[in-house]
Amino acid sequence: MDSWITDFMEQFGYLGILLMIALENLFPPIPSEVILTFGGFMTTYTSLTALGVIVVATLGSLIGAIILFYIGRLLGVERLEKIVDRWGRFLRVKKEDIRKADAWFDKYGYWAVFLCRMVPLIRSLISLPAGMSGMKLVPFLFFTTIGTLIWNTILVTVGAAVGDNWTAIVEFMDVYSNIAYAIIALVAIIVLILYIRRARKF
């Protein structure tokens, strides 16, 4: 996959970076680490500039984030509650659980969007609950842009600094991603265990 991504970027330049990042937001298995660090490396032997790569990468991220945001908006909490009404007894989920999760996101959602934009895998998926919770678009875009800009700037700058050793940064980011995945999985397991224990009390 990596060679296909880099070949596409070399062929189409800024447009290739924008499209790859937009697609990465919609399809998380595509690694933004490869796109951004290689984009930084491209500034060392092409006419691309680091600022230009950062700008188009951020724009691509926003395009993908907005699409997922509106998919979440179409789903909505009310539609999710209807699904729970029908299938909740099998999933052991209640409407109250959905409302609690929605209330939590209403309280901490903006910061969740900001921080999660710098966490692999969930950096794009966070747009879905943001849309479902009814978060206002302008604040969502603001926090998404700031978080994305930080992530993009770091990886593009590092990619430009290390040059043709950019793959070493990707390997390092793979370790970071694996740690992040492990933490996410651990938290999910803990939440599941606590939920099952609570369900058994009723």
C-alpha positions as a printed NumPy array, in Angstrom:
array([[  0.   ,   0.   ,   0.   ],
       [  2.827,   2.405,   0.891],
       [  4.376,   2.314,  -2.595],
       [  1.   ,   2.98 ,  -4.232],
       [  0.474,   5.987,  -1.956],
       [  3.911,   7.469,  -2.599],
       [  3.666,   6.869,  -6.372],
       [  0.301,   8.655,  -6.441],
       [  1.704,  11.592,  -4.455],
       [  4.747,  11.913,  -6.699],
       [  2.55 ,  11.885,  -9.782],
       [ -0.047,  14.438,  -8.651],
       [  1.853,  16.569,  -6.103],
       [ -0.322,  18.782,  -3.923],
       [ -3.537,  17.348,  -5.386],
       [ -2.317,  13.828,  -4.684],
       [ -1.558,  14.727,  -1.059],
       [ -4.971,  16.362,  -0.613],
       [ -6.819,  13.368,  -2.072],
       [ -4.779,  10.82 ,  -0.1  ],
       [ -5.374,  12.604,   3.2  ],
       [ -9.095,  13.026,   2.487],
       [ -9.295,   9.305,   1.706],
       [ -7.27 ,   8.469,   4.83 ],
       [ -9.882,  10.256,   6.944],
       [-12.653,   8.177,   5.372],
       [-10.664,   4.944,   5.365],
       [ -8.457,   4.938,   8.528],
       [ -6.309,   1.9  ,   7.544],
       [ -4.565,   4.209,   5.062],
       [ -1.664,   5.556,   7.178],
       [ -1.462,   9.342,   7.439],
       [  2.056,   8.86 ,   8.801],
       [  3.233,   7.646,   5.395],
       [  1.441,  10.424,   3.509],
       [  2.692,  13.247,   5.72 ],
       [  6.289,  12.16 ,   6.261],
       [  6.726,  11.305,   2.577],
       [  5.105,  14.633,   1.732],
       [  7.739,  16.293,   3.891],
       [ 10.465,  14.318,   2.123],
       [  9.095,  15.412,  -1.276],
       [  9.867,  19.03 ,  -0.344],
       [ 13.584,  18.164,  -0.47 ],
       [ 13.648,  17.168,  -4.146],
       [ 10.555,  18.715,  -5.767],
       [  9.048,  22.2  ,  -6.029],
       [  6.654,  21.416,  -3.159],
       [  7.084,  23.473,   0.008],
       [  6.549,  22.352,   3.605],
       [  3.916,  25.07 ,   4.107],
       [  2.109,  24.013,   0.948],
       [  2.088,  20.349,   1.988],
       [  0.793,  21.245,   5.463],
       [ -1.977,  23.44 ,   4.014],
       [ -3.263,  20.905,   1.463],
       [ -2.975,  18.051,   3.971],
       [ -5.021,  20.026,   6.498],
       [ -7.592,  20.884,   3.828],
       [ -7.821,  17.212,   2.853],
       [ -8.311,  16.241,   6.484],
       [-11.109,  18.779,   6.851],
       [-12.874,  17.463,   3.744],
       [-12.825,  13.92 ,   5.134],
       [-13.815,  15.095,   8.615],
       [-16.804,  17.084,   7.307],
       [-18.07 ,  14.076,   5.325],
       [-17.921,  11.846,   8.423],
       [-19.43 ,  14.627,  10.549],
       [-22.512,  14.792,   8.324],
       [-22.778,  11.014,   8.19 ],
       [-22.918,  11.148,  11.992],
       [-25.481,  13.95 ,  11.769],
       [-27.658,  11.798,   9.493],
       [-27.464,   8.897,  11.944],
       [-28.221,  11.087,  14.945],
       [-28.834,  10.122,  18.551],
       [-32.577,   9.726,  18.025],
       [-32.067,   7.198,  15.222],
       [-29.55 ,   5.358,  17.384],
       [-32.126,   5.254,  20.202],
       [-34.634,   3.679,  17.817],
       [-32.073,   0.998,  16.977],
       [-31.537,   0.409,  20.692],
       [-35.306,   0.206,  21.232],
       [-35.438,  -2.61 ,  18.71 ],
       [-32.19 ,  -4.455,  19.331],
       [-31.049,  -3.169,  22.712],
       [-32.131,  -6.257,  24.621],
       [-29.736,  -8.335,  22.52 ],
       [-26.931,  -5.798,  22.728],
       [-27.577,  -5.136,  26.426],
       [-27.734,  -1.436,  25.68 ],
       [-30.394,   0.94 ,  26.967],
       [-31.556,   4.326,  25.747],
       [-30.221,   5.774,  28.999],
       [-26.731,   4.624,  28.017],
       [-27.003,   6.467,  24.727],
       [-28.196,   9.617,  26.49 ],
       [-25.352,   9.435,  29.012],
       [-22.787,   9.052,  26.241],
       [-24.381,  11.946,  24.365],
       [-24.35 ,  14.108,  27.521],
       [-20.668,  13.294,  28.066],
       [-19.866,  14.314,  24.506],
       [-21.877,  17.516,  24.893],
       [-19.661,  18.386,  27.88 ],
       [-16.238,  17.265,  26.669],
       [-16.77 ,  16.847,  22.931],
       [-14.756,  19.813,  21.704],
       [-11.654,  18.778,  23.62 ],
       [-12.206,  15.165,  22.589],
       [-12.204,  16.245,  18.941],
       [ -9.031,  18.304,  19.444],
       [ -7.064,  15.585,  21.253],
       [ -8.288,  12.678,  19.153],
       [ -7.1  ,  14.377,  15.956],
       [ -3.607,  13.415,  17.137],
       [ -4.404,   9.768,  17.932],
       [ -4.078,   7.126,  15.181],
       [ -7.255,   5.365,  14.019],
       [ -9.707,   7.431,  16.085],
       [ -8.36 ,  10.725,  14.701],
       [-10.819,  10.443,  11.825],
       [-13.553,   8.366,  13.48 ],
       [-14.092,  11.04 ,  16.179],
       [-15.999,  13.028,  13.539],
       [-18.881,  10.52 ,  13.656],
       [-19.901,  10.989,  17.327],
       [-19.313,  14.719,  16.904],
       [-21.943,  14.781,  14.177],
       [-24.286,  12.451,  16.044],
       [-24.184,  14.587,  19.181],
       [-25.414,  17.625,  17.287],
       [-22.139,  19.516,  17.776],
       [-22.139,  22.856,  15.97 ],
       [-20.176,  22.781,  12.73 ],
       [-18.053,  25.904,  13.278],
       [-16.607,  24.865,  16.676],
       [-16.11 ,  21.333,  15.306],
       [-14.136,  22.722,  12.373],
       [-12.104,  24.97 ,  14.674],
       [-10.978,  22.197,  17.036],
       [-10.541,  19.753,  14.158],
       [ -8.365,  22.246,  12.285],
       [ -6.145,  23.036,  15.288],
       [ -5.606,  19.367,  16.193],
       [ -5.042,  18.392,  12.572],
       [ -2.674,  21.303,  11.963],
       [ -0.484,  20.255,  14.896],
       [ -0.371,  16.616,  13.712],
       [  0.336,  17.561,  10.095],
       [  2.967,  20.17 ,  10.934],
       [  4.954,  17.793,  13.135],
       [  5.018,  14.926,  10.627],
       [  5.658,  17.044,   7.542],
       [  8.438,  18.992,   9.279],
       [ 10.093,  15.831,  10.543],
       [  9.765,  14.197,   7.117],
       [ 11.486,  17.193,   5.514],
       [ 14.21 ,  17.215,   8.169],
       [ 15.189,  13.542,   7.846],
       [ 14.946,  13.455,   4.054],
       [ 15.316,  10.017,   2.525],
       [ 15.314,   8.505,   6.026],
       [ 11.58 ,   9.293,   6.269],
       [ 10.768,   5.569,   6.501],
       [ 12.498,   5.482,   9.902],
       [  9.921,   8.003,  11.152],
       [  7.123,   5.831,   9.793],
       [  8.539,   2.868,  11.72 ],
       [  8.642,   4.976,  14.883],
       [  5.061,   6.112,  14.292],
       [  4.04 ,   2.467,  13.85 ],
       [  5.245,   1.856,  17.411],
       [  3.296,   4.916,  18.599],
       [  0.209,   3.659,  16.731],
       [  0.497,   0.18 ,  18.256],
       [  0.741,   1.674,  21.745],
       [ -2.309,   3.832,  21.028],
       [ -4.248,   0.81 ,  19.721],
       [ -3.307,  -1.199,  22.829],
       [ -4.529,   1.585,  25.12 ],
       [ -7.775,   1.931,  23.16 ],
       [ -8.34 ,  -1.834,  23.307],
       [ -7.599,  -1.905,  27.056],
       [-10.03 ,   0.924,  27.747],
       [-12.684,  -0.791,  25.602],
       [-12.21 ,  -4.068,  27.506],
       [-12.458,  -2.311,  30.876],
       [-15.617,  -0.468,  29.812],
       [-17.119,  -3.72 ,  28.517],
       [-16.351,  -5.572,  31.765],
       [-17.841,  -2.778,  33.878],
       [-20.906,  -2.661,  31.648],
       [-21.451,  -6.434,  31.83 ],
       [-21.116,  -6.381,  35.638],
       [-23.629,  -3.571,  35.872],
       [-26.039,  -5.35 ,  33.513],
       [-25.932,  -8.493,  35.65 ],
       [-27.08 ,  -6.527,  38.707],
       [-30.373,  -5.677,  36.993]])
